[in-house]
Amino acid sequence: MSAATFEDAATFEEEVPVLVVGAGPAGLSAAITLAAHGVPCLLVERRATPPSLPRATVTSLRTMELVRSWGLTDAVLTGATDVVWLLWMCTTLAEAGAGTGHDVGIPSRAESALLSPTAPACVPQDHLERVLLRHLRAMPDTRVEVGVELVSLENDTSGVRATVRDLASGRHRVVRARYLLAADGVRSRVRTALGVAQHGADHLHESVSVLFHAPLWDVAGAHRYGIYGVTHPEAAGTLLPAGGDRWIYAFEWDPAREQLDRYTTERLTDLIRLASGASALAPRITNVGAVTFGAFIAERFRDGRTFLIGDAAHRITPRGGTGMNMAIADGYDLGWKLAWVLRNWADPGLLDTYEAERRPAAQHNLERSMDPLGSRRPSTDEVHVDLGGRLAHVWLQGEQVQTSTLDLLGRGLTLFTVPSAWEGAAALVEADVPIDVRVLDRFTARALGVRGCGAMLVRPDGIVVGSWVDDDNALGALRNATVRALCQRASRPMSASSELAMPASPQHVA
């Protein structure tokens, strides 16, 4: 961070198109997506050092598809643990061979191979965040400032005026932005400042979570799973691998009757030994905390030019392992839509689709996480929620490098077709958004759902916005579908000035 960023005068102002508050999965995903579309942004994070707790370990099929699109698969998988995603019930870890498996809503490797060019992984959140942050810092037109917190904001339909403070120096400055993305977690200051209420329930479950290092894979042997349910009568709980020799042991407790400090290192060591079935184990305990399960959803995800993403918009319990993945999906979804509006590819009405499209998934996963058996779901019941109805994955034939139809999606719209009149129509249609044409062989086209001389128009997130079975009136059909996809009025003038120009000062609301 440059020392010149902060001036002695508290009235120093700077202007950015987008201010992102919070460098968790949602904020990082949004900033990466904006940067990939050439939209400058400033990301501020209150924490001065990267997180060191795993928090989440499930990286879903859709998350790994986004990771692939960012070119980060290898970097992310360096921190992964090779497991089968089942809940494995056993008396102790040492007795895993006699255990039984239960689906947790995550497709198997074989199922994933039919659905996607990638597969779910077991990656601790702190490793994933480090990879994303490193990638973001290397992208142009993006600044990341750590040890900087939001103090206050003024927000309305014309823009945002935020005051931020450098925690090391105590200096303040004002950032004026076209839009602000609140990715500041379950205790979101932005949500509170805007007066956005939440609805849900707290204290659904109380547990103690212990992070420790121990060679438990030697104990589990060949039985490598993403989550172990231990039923030992004196140490019932959950064991989760969190990268390398790092593990989490969680068990239910009653904070109304017990005190956390009564769980000493010696007591926890005994419990871990019982749960693992390794009486001589010497775990190195690095963190102990109390975890309260709560499930809340904001009454709205938008207020003027400010949007709530990730945990700021929806807090769910760990059941189902969807929280981190929803946050990443939120950031990506809003990121490309905001980029389209700021680059004047689409009308601002496109931003209304953020909540309309993300809230149903958030509500579904919130309700799932409130179910005591929410972790146990068939993958067939949950994978469609994760994938969100995106385009089918089909491997292209005859390619030297394995290429999926998902790899062909551009930053703008993508038109999938066969040799037909659609190629010429795409060249003639007047649209502010780029339209990439992908001409497929007939076998791939048919597998994708393109029939005859038809075509399919797709957003960058893989959502189909137009589909045709022939090339009659291709130009008119493509023009109409493009207007709908961009949320444009038919009379909207083309190539209007970019919204990257800064707004007038907004009215104070928070």
Phi, psi and omega per residue, in radians:
M1 nan 2.279 -3.118
S2 -1.347 2.364 3.112
A3 -1.133 -0.425 -3.138
A4 -1.248 -0.196 -3.138
T5 -1.102 -0.630 -3.094
F6 -1.845 2.238 3.119
E7 -1.842 2.802 3.131
D8 -1.131 -0.580 -3.111
A9 -1.344 2.219 -3.111
A10 -1.199 -0.241 -3.098
T11 -1.566 0.026 3.121
F12 -1.005 2.294 -3.118
E13 -2.175 2.591 2.972
E14 -2.351 2.862 -3.075
E15 -2.195 2.362 3.074
V16 -2.448 2.636 3.071
P17 -1.126 -0.720 -3.089
V18 -2.389 2.312 3.006
L19 -1.915 2.154 3.096
V20 -1.880 2.196 -3.129
V21 -1.869 1.897 3.118
G22 1.978 2.196 -3.099
A23 -1.894 0.658 2.981
G24 -1.469 -2.922 -3.095
P25 -0.997 -0.712 -3.113
A26 -1.162 -0.855 -3.112
G27 -1.121 -0.726 3.132
L28 -1.143 -0.748 3.123
S29 -1.073 -0.780 3.139
A30 -1.107 -0.799 -3.103
A31 -1.136 -0.707 3.106
I32 -1.093 -0.741 -3.128
T33 -1.161 -0.741 3.073
L34 -1.050 -0.814 -3.118
A35 -1.096 -0.676 3.133
A36 -1.114 -0.449 3.095
H37 -1.640 0.121 3.091
G38 1.364 0.409 3.125
V39 -1.816 2.046 3.125
P40 -1.147 2.537 3.050
C41 -2.629 2.811 3.045
L42 -2.028 2.214 3.074
L43 -1.963 2.185 3.098
V44 -2.012 2.455 -3.094
E45 -2.358 2.241 -3.098
R46 -1.159 -0.629 -3.124
R47 -1.221 2.319 3.131
A48 -1.480 -0.392 -3.136
T49 -2.149 2.650 -3.139
P50 -1.092 2.683 3.117
P51 -1.152 2.616 -3.136
S52 -2.104 0.110 3.113
L53 -1.838 2.433 -3.072
P54 -1.182 -0.576 3.138
R55 0.978 -1.190 3.130
A56 -2.158 2.715 3.127
T57 -2.272 -0.230 -3.116
V58 -1.475 2.041 2.959
T59 -1.917 1.955 -2.944
S60 -1.290 3.049 3.120
L61 -1.025 -0.819 -3.126
R62 -1.168 -0.682 3.089
T63 -1.056 -0.761 3.140
M64 -1.189 -0.495 3.017
E65 -1.142 -0.721 3.090
L66 -1.156 -0.741 3.075
V67 -0.986 -0.755 3.101
R68 -1.067 -0.748 -3.118
S69 -1.145 -0.432 3.096
W70 -1.552 -0.022 3.140
G71 1.288 0.514 -3.008
L72 -2.034 0.223 -3.057
T73 -1.007 -0.877 -3.094
D74 -1.089 -0.745 -3.118
A75 -1.123 -0.706 3.129
V76 -1.190 -0.745 -3.064
L77 -1.280 -0.208 3.034
T78 -1.118 -0.409 3.112
G79 -1.786 0.175 -3.079
A80 -1.519 2.734 3.008
T81 -1.954 2.298 -3.103
D82 -1.362 1.853 -3.113
V83 -2.404 2.860 2.917
V84 -1.682 2.287 -3.071
W85 -1.452 1.476 2.998
L86 -2.355 2.679 2.902
L87 -1.488 1.994 -3.054
W88 -1.809 1.940 -3.106
M89 -1.556 2.215 -3.119
C90 -2.685 2.753 3.134
T91 -1.131 -0.860 3.002
T92 -2.447 2.922 3.125
L93 -1.085 -0.649 3.136
A94 -1.120 -0.373 3.139
E95 -1.803 0.448 -3.116
A96 -1.060 -0.501 3.140
G97 -1.053 -0.412 3.131
A98 -1.739 0.170 -3.063
G99 -1.477 -3.129 3.120
T100 -2.301 2.569 -3.097
G101 -1.795 2.613 3.121
H102 -2.368 2.397 3.105
D103 -1.098 2.530 3.119
V104 -2.155 0.451 3.069
G105 1.408 0.168 -3.097
I106 -1.973 2.211 -3.102
P107 -1.123 2.558 3.092
S108 -1.245 3.037 3.096
R109 -1.060 -0.733 -3.138
A110 -1.135 -0.754 3.097
E111 -1.124 -0.732 -3.127
S112 -1.088 -0.639 -3.124
A113 -1.097 -0.462 3.096
L114 -1.448 -0.357 -2.995
L115 -1.856 -0.399 -2.887
S116 -2.699 2.747 3.023
P117 -1.364 -0.015 -3.120
T118 -2.365 -2.900 -3.108
A119 -2.621 2.719 3.051
P120 -1.041 2.725 -3.117
A121 -2.428 2.869 3.051
C122 -1.855 1.686 -3.049
V123 -2.260 2.119 3.113
P124 -1.121 2.490 -3.050
Q125 -1.049 -0.636 -3.101
D126 -1.142 -0.624 3.070
H127 -1.184 -0.791 3.139
L128 -1.036 -0.756 3.138
E129 -1.102 -0.685 3.119
R130 -1.099 -0.721 3.124
V131 -1.117 -0.807 -3.137
L132 -1.119 -0.719 -3.134
L133 -1.142 -0.755 3.113
R134 -1.068 -0.720 3.119
H135 -1.129 -0.766 -3.125
L136 -1.094 -0.743 -3.131
R137 -1.065 -0.463 -3.119
A138 -1.498 -0.105 -3.095
M139 -1.511 2.562 -3.132
P140 -1.279 2.770 3.013
D141 1.097 0.374 3.133
T142 -2.282 2.325 3.087
R143 -2.050 2.411 3.082
V144 -2.100 2.167 3.128
E145 -2.143 2.050 3.120
V146 -1.734 2.787 -3.069
G147 1.228 0.474 -3.120
V148 -2.230 2.199 -3.107
E149 -2.048 2.657 3.031
L150 -1.354 2.299 3.141
V151 -1.776 -0.803 -3.137
S152 -2.754 2.905 3.090
L153 -2.610 2.652 3.001
E154 -2.096 2.308 -2.947
N155 -2.538 2.343 2.951
D156 -2.715 -2.853 -3.025
T157 -1.278 -0.142 -3.124
S158 -1.796 -0.257 3.133
G159 2.772 -2.999 -3.066
V160 -2.296 2.421 3.018
R161 -2.130 1.884 -3.046
A162 -1.955 2.446 3.017
T163 -1.805 2.215 3.134
V164 -2.125 2.737 -3.095
R165 -2.280 2.348 3.014
D166 -1.406 2.050 -3.033
L167 -1.172 -0.497 -3.125
A168 -1.280 -0.750 -3.078
S169 -1.718 -0.343 -3.076
G170 1.378 0.043 -3.099
R171 -1.375 2.562 3.138
H172 -1.902 2.719 2.924
R173 -2.683 2.856 -3.113
V174 -1.870 2.330 3.074
V175 -2.040 2.118 3.063
R176 -1.763 2.252 -3.056
A177 -2.385 2.632 3.002
R178 -1.113 -0.742 -3.110
Y179 -2.453 2.621 3.040
L180 -2.133 2.313 3.079
L181 -1.907 2.036 -3.126
A182 -1.547 1.797 3.091
A183 -2.063 0.686 -2.975
D184 -1.769 0.505 2.870
G185 1.457 -3.053 -3.026
V186 -1.136 -0.481 3.105
R187 -1.770 0.681 -3.020
S188 -0.844 2.074 3.045
R189 -1.174 -0.613 -3.123
V190 -1.138 -0.827 3.136
R191 -1.037 -0.741 3.130
T192 -1.120 -0.773 -3.128
A193 -1.092 -0.601 -3.138
L194 -1.393 -0.208 -3.117
G195 1.268 0.498 3.126
V196 -1.478 2.077 -3.107
A197 -1.356 2.791 3.038
Q198 -2.068 2.671 3.100
H199 -2.272 2.358 -3.138
G200 2.837 -2.621 -3.080
A201 -2.501 2.541 3.135
D202 -2.012 2.962 3.087
H203 0.962 0.751 3.084
L204 -1.301 -0.422 3.139
H205 -2.876 2.521 3.112
E206 -2.119 2.298 3.140
S207 -2.513 2.785 2.974
V208 -1.804 2.306 -3.127
S209 -2.025 2.202 -3.084
V210 -2.073 2.110 3.067
L211 -1.715 2.227 -3.087
F212 -2.615 2.870 3.071
H213 -1.975 2.311 3.107
A214 -2.936 2.654 -3.135
P215 -1.388 1.065 -3.053
L216 -1.293 -0.334 3.081
W217 -1.147 -0.502 3.048
D218 -1.137 -0.519 3.135
V219 -1.370 -0.754 -3.101
A220 -1.258 -0.510 -3.131
G221 1.166 -2.283 -3.084
A222 -1.375 -0.121 -3.049
H223 -1.581 1.428 -3.022
R224 -1.819 1.914 -3.091
Y225 -2.272 2.855 -3.081
G226 -1.370 -0.365 3.141
I227 -2.703 2.347 3.132
Y228 -2.021 2.190 3.012
G229 -1.682 1.928 -3.079
V230 -1.644 2.281 -3.065
T231 -1.927 0.201 3.123
H232 -0.922 2.255 -3.035
P233 -1.063 -0.392 -3.128
E234 -1.817 -0.050 -3.091
A235 -2.621 0.636 -3.123
A236 -1.072 2.419 -3.122
G237 2.994 -2.717 -3.079
T238 -2.254 2.385 3.010
L239 -2.013 2.233 -3.134
L240 -2.223 2.240 3.021
P241 -1.205 2.414 -3.072
A242 -2.291 0.524 3.071
G243 1.787 2.114 3.141
G244 1.102 -2.241 3.112
D245 -1.705 0.303 -3.109
R246 -1.624 2.327 -3.091
W247 -2.384 2.782 3.002
I248 -2.066 2.288 3.018
Y249 -2.038 2.117 -3.114
A250 -2.189 2.451 3.139
F251 -2.579 2.687 -3.101
E252 -1.279 2.532 3.057
W253 -2.609 3.014 -3.138
D254 -2.095 1.730 -3.104
P255 -1.127 -0.291 3.103
A256 -1.317 -0.357 -3.082
R257 -2.037 -0.261 -3.082
E258 -2.181 2.841 3.060
Q259 -2.075 2.436 -3.052
L260 -1.105 -0.608 -3.092
D261 -1.231 -0.142 3.056
R262 -1.337 -0.257 3.079
Y263 -1.555 1.415 -3.116
T264 -1.280 2.941 3.101
T265 -1.008 -0.702 -3.131
E266 -1.142 -0.754 -3.137
R267 -1.146 -0.757 3.141
L268 -1.171 -0.633 3.081
T269 -1.066 -0.737 3.106
D270 -1.095 -0.726 3.138
L271 -1.137 -0.742 3.132
I272 -1.125 -0.686 3.086
R273 -1.078 -0.748 3.126
L274 -1.151 -0.772 -3.109
A275 -1.149 -0.637 -3.116
S276 -1.440 -0.405 -3.059
G277 1.343 0.332 3.141
A278 -2.055 1.674 -2.991
S279 -1.176 -0.409 -3.120
A280 -1.716 0.112 -3.082
L281 -1.076 2.444 3.097
A282 -2.104 1.328 -3.098
P283 -1.187 2.504 3.043
R284 -1.762 1.828 -3.066
I285 -1.461 2.215 -3.086
T286 -1.986 -0.299 3.136
N287 -2.787 2.439 3.073
V288 -2.327 2.261 -3.140
G289 -2.595 2.747 3.050
A290 -1.647 2.363 -3.105
V291 -2.126 2.182 3.068
T292 -1.844 2.191 3.094
F293 -1.404 2.191 3.050
G294 -2.400 2.673 -3.142
A295 -2.395 1.974 -3.094
F296 -2.416 2.629 3.044
I297 -2.358 2.381 -3.124
A298 -1.162 2.540 -3.113
E299 -1.187 -0.373 2.998
R300 -2.655 2.650 -3.107
F301 -1.725 0.015 -3.079
R302 -2.483 2.497 2.994
D303 -2.472 1.837 -3.084
G304 1.077 -2.143 -3.141
R305 -1.667 0.236 -3.137
T306 -1.950 2.356 -3.129
F307 -2.132 2.492 3.033
L308 -1.699 2.294 3.103
I309 -2.341 2.726 3.105
G310 1.135 -2.494 -3.073
D311 -1.121 -0.351 3.066
A312 -1.175 -0.470 -3.141
A313 -1.662 -0.547 -3.080
H314 -2.698 2.150 3.059
R315 -1.848 2.211 3.111
I316 -2.228 2.898 3.121
T317 -1.390 2.932 3.126
P318 -1.172 -0.224 -3.098
R319 -1.063 2.195 -3.138
G320 1.663 -0.353 3.083
G321 1.111 0.622 -3.061
T322 -1.800 -0.183 -3.003
G323 -1.041 -0.942 -3.126
M324 -1.103 -0.691 -3.113
N325 -1.177 -0.654 3.054
M326 -1.116 -0.682 -3.141
A327 -1.085 -0.768 3.126
I328 -1.128 -0.731 3.119
A329 -1.127 -0.680 3.070
D330 -1.023 -0.887 -3.089
G331 -1.056 -0.743 3.132
Y332 -1.148 -0.817 -3.093
D333 -1.042 -0.881 -3.133
L334 -1.228 -0.574 -3.111
G335 -1.047 -0.868 -3.095
W336 -1.270 -0.597 3.124
K337 -1.166 -0.718 3.110
L338 -1.148 -0.688 3.101
A339 -1.085 -0.728 3.117
W340 -1.070 -0.724 -3.135
V341 -1.202 -0.798 -3.100
L342 -1.176 -0.518 3.090
R343 -1.524 0.068 3.122
N344 1.114 0.504 3.023
W345 -1.431 -0.459 -3.081
A346 -2.436 2.794 3.066
D347 -1.312 2.702 3.117
P348 -0.982 -0.367 3.110
G349 -1.038 -0.377 3.096
L350 -1.041 -0.532 -3.098
L351 -1.183 -0.368 3.089
D352 -1.187 -0.361 -3.139
T353 -1.325 -0.253 3.131
Y354 -1.023 -1.028 -3.135
E355 -1.194 -0.675 -3.115
A356 -1.026 -0.623 -3.085
E357 -1.623 -0.498 -3.092
R358 -1.562 -0.526 -3.081
R359 -1.070 -0.739 -3.140
P360 -1.016 -0.720 3.107
A361 -1.155 -0.716 3.125
A362 -1.105 -0.744 -3.134
Q363 -1.139 -0.724 3.117
H364 -1.063 -0.854 -3.093
N365 -1.234 -0.529 3.056
L366 -1.113 -0.827 -3.138
E367 -1.142 -0.658 3.081
R368 -1.080 -0.753 -3.085
S369 -1.213 -0.338 3.096
M370 -1.442 -0.276 3.131
D371 -1.361 2.153 3.113
P372 -0.966 -0.420 3.082
L373 -1.824 0.395 -3.067
G374 -1.133 -0.381 3.092
S375 -1.285 -0.381 -3.071
R376 -1.725 1.691 3.101
R377 -2.460 2.501 3.027
P378 -1.125 2.493 -3.142
S379 -1.068 -0.545 3.136
T380 -1.126 -0.396 3.120
D381 -1.487 -0.303 -2.979
E382 -2.085 -0.441 -3.018
V383 -1.118 -0.554 3.134
H384 -1.177 -0.499 3.077
V385 -1.200 -0.727 3.127
D386 -1.146 -0.796 -3.078
L387 -1.361 -0.378 2.992
G388 1.177 0.398 3.088
G389 1.371 0.389 -3.100
R390 -1.304 2.931 3.122
L391 -0.849 2.579 3.110
A392 -1.194 2.550 3.020
H393 -1.514 2.191 3.045
V394 -2.391 2.282 3.052
W395 -1.257 2.325 3.092
L396 -1.308 2.491 -3.141
Q397 -1.472 2.536 3.008
G398 1.316 0.211 3.131
E399 -1.556 2.411 3.106
Q400 -1.185 -0.674 3.063
V401 -1.839 2.304 -3.130
Q402 -0.964 2.131 -3.089
T403 -2.251 2.233 3.108
S404 -1.684 2.727 3.014
T405 -1.007 -0.507 3.095
L406 -1.171 -0.501 3.125
D407 -1.237 -0.287 -3.082
L408 -1.517 -0.132 -3.113
L409 -1.182 2.330 3.128
G410 -1.667 -3.094 3.098
R411 -1.271 -0.449 3.098
G412 -1.771 -2.334 3.061
L413 -1.607 2.642 3.111
T414 -2.193 2.258 3.126
L415 -1.872 1.988 3.070
F416 -1.652 2.261 -3.127
T417 -2.741 -3.128 3.000
V418 -1.948 2.994 3.079
P419 -0.942 2.010 -3.020
S420 -2.965 -3.039 -3.133
A421 -1.221 -0.215 -3.109
W422 -1.138 -0.540 3.123
E423 -1.065 -0.828 3.126
G424 -1.163 -0.630 3.133
A425 -1.092 -0.724 -3.137
A426 -1.111 -0.562 3.130
A427 -1.299 -0.416 -3.052
L428 -1.713 -0.424 -3.069
V429 -1.145 2.397 3.127
E430 -1.593 1.957 -3.133
A431 -2.572 2.494 3.100
D432 -1.301 -0.438 -3.116
V433 -1.519 2.466 3.038
P434 -1.122 2.495 3.053
I435 -2.129 1.921 3.089
D436 -1.532 2.290 3.135
V437 -1.763 2.205 3.103
R438 -2.044 1.869 3.137
V439 -1.556 2.095 -3.037
L440 -1.845 2.721 2.923
D441 -1.217 2.798 -2.984
R442 -1.191 -0.482 3.116
F443 -1.214 -0.789 3.110
T444 -1.151 -0.735 3.141
A445 -1.050 -0.748 -3.128
R446 -1.145 -0.711 3.113
A447 -1.119 -0.516 3.140
L448 -1.399 -0.338 -3.122
G449 1.898 0.124 3.102
V450 -1.556 2.072 -3.048
R451 -1.855 2.627 3.040
G452 0.904 -2.252 3.075
C453 -1.732 0.553 -3.072
G454 -1.478 -2.943 -3.100
A455 -2.753 2.932 3.136
M456 -2.465 2.200 3.134
L457 -1.810 2.267 -2.936
V458 -2.323 2.438 3.041
R459 -1.308 2.956 3.140
P460 -1.133 -0.368 3.102
D461 -1.522 0.086 3.095
G462 1.553 0.053 3.125
I463 -1.404 2.239 -3.129
V464 -1.358 2.241 -3.127
V465 -1.995 -0.049 3.079
G466 -2.893 2.431 3.137
S467 -2.571 2.340 -3.074
W468 -2.400 2.668 -3.096
V469 -1.813 -0.139 3.090
D470 -2.558 3.103 -3.108
D471 -1.900 0.386 3.026
D472 -1.153 2.283 -3.141
N473 0.918 0.767 -3.080
A474 -1.043 -0.730 -3.098
L475 -1.112 -0.836 -3.131
G476 -1.127 -0.723 -3.134
A477 -1.134 -0.722 -3.139
L478 -1.189 -0.683 3.119
R479 -1.084 -0.799 -3.120
N480 -1.121 -0.734 -3.137
A481 -1.152 -0.641 3.131
T482 -1.161 -0.752 3.099
V483 -1.018 -0.754 3.129
R484 -1.141 -0.743 -3.107
A485 -1.117 -0.546 -3.117
L486 -1.611 0.074 -3.123
C487 0.952 0.654 -3.096
Q488 -1.617 2.628 2.910
R489 -1.400 2.564 -3.106
A490 -1.034 -0.485 -3.104
S491 -1.584 0.066 -3.092
R492 -1.089 2.246 3.108
P493 -1.221 2.437 3.124
M494 -1.320 2.677 3.000
S495 0.971 0.761 3.024
A496 -1.210 2.939 -3.091
S497 -1.107 2.569 -3.086
S498 -1.161 2.513 3.116
E499 -1.397 0.078 3.069
L500 -1.223 -0.228 2.999
A501 -1.115 2.544 -3.021
M502 -1.416 2.624 -3.108
P503 -1.461 2.972 2.956
A504 -1.253 2.889 -3.108
S505 -1.089 2.315 -3.121
P506 -1.392 3.000 3.075
Q507 -1.478 2.592 -3.117
H508 -1.347 2.210 3.119
V509 -2.257 -0.166 -3.063
A510 -2.478 nan nan
